[in-house]
């Protein structure tokens, strides 16, 4: 039986999560859980949210990460909500009532990147 990879820890976890977020292409979205899985941290969607909330990297495409149901996690009308909607729409993503329409958060980044 193949050995399971060791999940990243500490700073390595943060770096893995940020790399997974950077891998989501413009005009596409991914869920917090998928980012966690791609970072080698399955089941750690809340850790992804916490790391993204820390900010610190103005070039990070945090706005491409949504809840698993395709909704924006910020409360409607908040500054973060408005900014995320604006950034997604600027990339051609349809957002209606706080939810991405016309596409769903990809189940996997492979699906996102290699869809037919």
Order of alpha helices (4+ residues) and beta strands (2+ residues): alpha-beta-alpha-alpha-beta-alpha-beta-beta-alpha
